[in-house]
Amino acid sequence: QVQLLESGGGLVQYGGSLGLSCVASGFTFSDYALDWYRQAPGKERELVSTITRAGDNTVYSASVHGRFTVSRDNVKNTAYLQMRNLKFEDTAVYYCDVPQIGRGQGTQVTVSS
């Protein structure tokens, strides 16, 4: 059974840091690139970052470039999104998504003052 399970969300102060994890199971994790998306209330889903299968190439949206870092551990079947210098506009539900495989249920990140 294919599963993607995010964790690590929560409440964080403006300017703070938070790390998300996405644990995959039910498929060969290392065969697929992985995307991190986010969706804020009333807004369209935004592609935040992409990491290649081997983790040797990453892409970031302009809104998070320089603040977020994506990585993966193919032995642990886990992807990570390290977020720093968080802003109010980073508040959203964050999802990991593997194209053609599926998407996790999401984890809420809330940035407060």
ChimeraX commands (.cxc) that place a marker at each C-alpha (Angstrom):
marker #1 position 0.00,0.00,0.00 radius 0.5
marker #1 position 1.43,3.33,-1.10 radius 0.5
marker #1 position 1.74,5.82,1.70 radius 0.5
marker #1 position 3.31,9.22,2.18 radius 0.5
marker #1 position 3.20,10.52,5.71 radius 0.5
marker #1 position 4.27,14.03,6.64 radius 0.5
marker #1 position 5.18,15.14,10.12 radius 0.5
marker #1 position 6.89,17.99,11.89 radius 0.5
marker #1 position 4.40,20.77,11.39 radius 0.5
marker #1 position 3.31,23.03,14.17 radius 0.5
marker #1 position 3.26,26.54,15.52 radius 0.5
marker #1 position 6.43,28.58,15.15 radius 0.5
marker #1 position 7.30,32.19,15.77 radius 0.5
marker #1 position 8.07,34.61,12.98 radius 0.5
marker #1 position 11.69,34.23,12.03 radius 0.5
marker #1 position 11.91,30.77,13.53 radius 0.5
marker #1 position 12.75,27.39,12.05 radius 0.5
marker #1 position 10.92,24.15,11.54 radius 0.5
marker #1 position 11.70,20.84,9.90 radius 0.5
marker #1 position 9.24,18.62,8.07 radius 0.5
marker #1 position 9.60,14.96,7.23 radius 0.5
marker #1 position 7.87,12.77,4.69 radius 0.5
marker #1 position 8.12,9.03,5.14 radius 0.5
marker #1 position 7.30,6.92,2.11 radius 0.5
marker #1 position 6.27,3.29,1.91 radius 0.5
marker #1 position 4.76,0.87,-0.58 radius 0.5
marker #1 position 6.90,1.82,-3.55 radius 0.5
marker #1 position 10.55,2.20,-4.51 radius 0.5
marker #1 position 11.21,5.62,-3.09 radius 0.5
marker #1 position 14.55,6.09,-4.81 radius 0.5
marker #1 position 12.95,5.71,-8.25 radius 0.5
marker #1 position 11.03,8.96,-8.01 radius 0.5
marker #1 position 11.57,12.65,-7.66 radius 0.5
marker #1 position 9.61,14.29,-4.88 radius 0.5
marker #1 position 7.83,17.60,-4.58 radius 0.5
marker #1 position 6.85,19.64,-1.57 radius 0.5
marker #1 position 3.70,21.70,-2.02 radius 0.5
marker #1 position 1.84,24.00,0.28 radius 0.5
marker #1 position -1.64,25.43,0.33 radius 0.5
marker #1 position -2.84,28.32,2.40 radius 0.5
marker #1 position -6.53,29.01,3.04 radius 0.5
marker #1 position -8.13,30.65,0.06 radius 0.5
marker #1 position -5.03,30.28,-2.06 radius 0.5
marker #1 position -3.95,27.94,-4.81 radius 0.5
marker #1 position -1.58,25.13,-4.15 radius 0.5
marker #1 position 2.02,26.23,-4.55 radius 0.5
marker #1 position 4.97,24.08,-5.55 radius 0.5
marker #1 position 7.62,24.89,-2.97 radius 0.5
marker #1 position 10.46,22.57,-3.85 radius 0.5
marker #1 position 11.48,19.57,-5.94 radius 0.5
marker #1 position 14.25,17.09,-5.31 radius 0.5
marker #1 position 15.50,14.55,-7.84 radius 0.5
marker #1 position 15.58,10.81,-7.26 radius 0.5
marker #1 position 19.15,10.76,-6.06 radius 0.5
marker #1 position 18.85,14.05,-4.26 radius 0.5
marker #1 position 21.55,15.59,-6.38 radius 0.5
marker #1 position 19.45,18.40,-7.74 radius 0.5
marker #1 position 16.93,20.65,-6.07 radius 0.5
marker #1 position 14.63,23.44,-7.14 radius 0.5
marker #1 position 12.86,26.06,-5.04 radius 0.5
marker #1 position 10.14,28.56,-5.60 radius 0.5
marker #1 position 11.18,32.18,-5.47 radius 0.5
marker #1 position 9.16,32.66,-2.30 radius 0.5
marker #1 position 11.27,30.19,-0.29 radius 0.5
marker #1 position 14.60,30.20,-2.09 radius 0.5
marker #1 position 17.43,30.75,0.34 radius 0.5
marker #1 position 15.28,29.91,3.37 radius 0.5
marker #1 position 14.13,26.35,2.74 radius 0.5
marker #1 position 16.29,23.29,2.14 radius 0.5
marker #1 position 15.00,20.02,0.75 radius 0.5
marker #1 position 16.84,16.75,1.18 radius 0.5
marker #1 position 16.20,13.04,1.18 radius 0.5
marker #1 position 17.53,9.81,2.59 radius 0.5
marker #1 position 16.73,6.97,0.22 radius 0.5
marker #1 position 17.84,4.39,2.77 radius 0.5
marker #1 position 15.27,5.66,5.23 radius 0.5
marker #1 position 12.68,6.35,2.49 radius 0.5
marker #1 position 12.32,9.83,3.90 radius 0.5
marker #1 position 12.35,13.34,2.50 radius 0.5
marker #1 position 12.89,16.46,4.54 radius 0.5
marker #1 position 12.07,20.12,4.24 radius 0.5
marker #1 position 14.06,22.34,6.56 radius 0.5
marker #1 position 12.53,25.78,6.86 radius 0.5
marker #1 position 14.19,28.78,8.45 radius 0.5
marker #1 position 13.50,32.49,8.77 radius 0.5
marker #1 position 9.82,31.67,8.56 radius 0.5
marker #1 position 7.39,34.39,7.58 radius 0.5
marker #1 position 3.65,34.81,8.12 radius 0.5
marker #1 position 3.05,33.98,4.48 radius 0.5
marker #1 position 4.63,30.56,5.01 radius 0.5
marker #1 position 1.57,29.53,7.00 radius 0.5
marker #1 position -0.05,26.68,5.08 radius 0.5
marker #1 position -0.62,22.96,4.92 radius 0.5
marker #1 position 2.50,21.35,3.52 radius 0.5
marker #1 position 2.32,18.19,1.43 radius 0.5
marker #1 position 4.88,15.86,-0.02 radius 0.5
marker #1 position 3.95,14.59,-3.44 radius 0.5
marker #1 position 5.47,11.92,-5.61 radius 0.5
marker #1 position 4.30,12.30,-9.20 radius 0.5
marker #1 position 2.34,9.30,-10.47 radius 0.5
marker #1 position 2.37,7.80,-6.99 radius 0.5
marker #1 position 0.47,9.97,-4.59 radius 0.5
marker #1 position 0.43,12.71,-1.99 radius 0.5
marker #1 position 0.46,12.75,1.77 radius 0.5
marker #1 position -2.29,14.09,3.96 radius 0.5
marker #1 position -0.35,17.20,4.81 radius 0.5
marker #1 position 0.97,18.85,7.93 radius 0.5
marker #1 position -0.01,22.29,9.15 radius 0.5
marker #1 position 2.61,24.98,9.59 radius 0.5
marker #1 position 1.51,28.15,11.35 radius 0.5
marker #1 position 3.79,31.15,11.76 radius 0.5
marker #1 position 2.80,33.46,14.59 radius 0.5
marker #1 position 4.01,36.76,15.97 radius 0.5
marker link #1:1,2 radius 0.2
marker link #1:2,3 radius 0.2
marker link #1:3,4 radius 0.2
marker link #1:4,5 radius 0.2
marker link #1:5,6 radius 0.2
marker link #1:6,7 radius 0.2
marker link #1:7,8 radius 0.2
marker link #1:8,9 radius 0.2
marker link #1:9,10 radius 0.2
marker link #1:10,11 radius 0.2
marker link #1:11,12 radius 0.2
marker link #1:12,13 radius 0.2
marker link #1:13,14 radius 0.2
marker link #1:14,15 radius 0.2
marker link #1:15,16 radius 0.2
marker link #1:16,17 radius 0.2
marker link #1:17,18 radius 0.2
marker link #1:18,19 radius 0.2
marker link #1:19,20 radius 0.2
marker link #1:20,21 radius 0.2
marker link #1:21,22 radius 0.2
marker link #1:22,23 radius 0.2
marker link #1:23,24 radius 0.2
marker link #1:24,25 radius 0.2
marker link #1:25,26 radius 0.2
marker link #1:26,27 radius 0.2
marker link #1:27,28 radius 0.2
marker link #1:28,29 radius 0.2
marker link #1:29,30 radius 0.2
marker link #1:30,31 radius 0.2
marker link #1:31,32 radius 0.2
marker link #1:32,33 radius 0.2
marker link #1:33,34 radius 0.2
marker link #1:34,35 radius 0.2
marker link #1:35,36 radius 0.2
marker link #1:36,37 radius 0.2
marker link #1:37,38 radius 0.2
marker link #1:38,39 radius 0.2
marker link #1:39,40 radius 0.2
marker link #1:40,41 radius 0.2
marker link #1:41,42 radius 0.2
marker link #1:42,43 radius 0.2
marker link #1:43,44 radius 0.2
marker link #1:44,45 radius 0.2
marker link #1:45,46 radius 0.2
marker link #1:46,47 radius 0.2
marker link #1:47,48 radius 0.2
marker link #1:48,49 radius 0.2
marker link #1:49,50 radius 0.2
marker link #1:50,51 radius 0.2
marker link #1:51,52 radius 0.2
marker link #1:52,53 radius 0.2
marker link #1:53,54 radius 0.2
marker link #1:54,55 radius 0.2
marker link #1:55,56 radius 0.2
marker link #1:56,57 radius 0.2
marker link #1:57,58 radius 0.2
marker link #1:58,59 radius 0.2
marker link #1:59,60 radius 0.2
marker link #1:60,61 radius 0.2
marker link #1:61,62 radius 0.2
marker link #1:62,63 radius 0.2
marker link #1:63,64 radius 0.2
marker link #1:64,65 radius 0.2
marker link #1:65,66 radius 0.2
marker link #1:66,67 radius 0.2
marker link #1:67,68 radius 0.2
marker link #1:68,69 radius 0.2
marker link #1:69,70 radius 0.2
marker link #1:70,71 radius 0.2
marker link #1:71,72 radius 0.2
marker link #1:72,73 radius 0.2
marker link #1:73,74 radius 0.2
marker link #1:74,75 radius 0.2
marker link #1:75,76 radius 0.2
marker link #1:76,77 radius 0.2
marker link #1:77,78 radius 0.2
marker link #1:78,79 radius 0.2
marker link #1:79,80 radius 0.2
marker link #1:80,81 radius 0.2
marker link #1:81,82 radius 0.2
marker link #1:82,83 radius 0.2
marker link #1:83,84 radius 0.2
marker link #1:84,85 radius 0.2
marker link #1:85,86 radius 0.2
marker link #1:86,87 radius 0.2
marker link #1:87,88 radius 0.2
marker link #1:88,89 radius 0.2
marker link #1:89,90 radius 0.2
marker link #1:90,91 radius 0.2
marker link #1:91,92 radius 0.2
marker link #1:92,93 radius 0.2
marker link #1:93,94 radius 0.2
marker link #1:94,95 radius 0.2
marker link #1:95,96 radius 0.2
marker link #1:96,97 radius 0.2
marker link #1:97,98 radius 0.2
marker link #1:98,99 radius 0.2
marker link #1:99,100 radius 0.2
marker link #1:100,101 radius 0.2
marker link #1:101,102 radius 0.2
marker link #1:102,103 radius 0.2
marker link #1:103,104 radius 0.2
marker link #1:104,105 radius 0.2
marker link #1:105,106 radius 0.2
marker link #1:106,107 radius 0.2
marker link #1:107,108 radius 0.2
marker link #1:108,109 radius 0.2
marker link #1:109,110 radius 0.2
marker link #1:110,111 radius 0.2
marker link #1:111,112 radius 0.2
marker link #1:112,113 radius 0.2
view
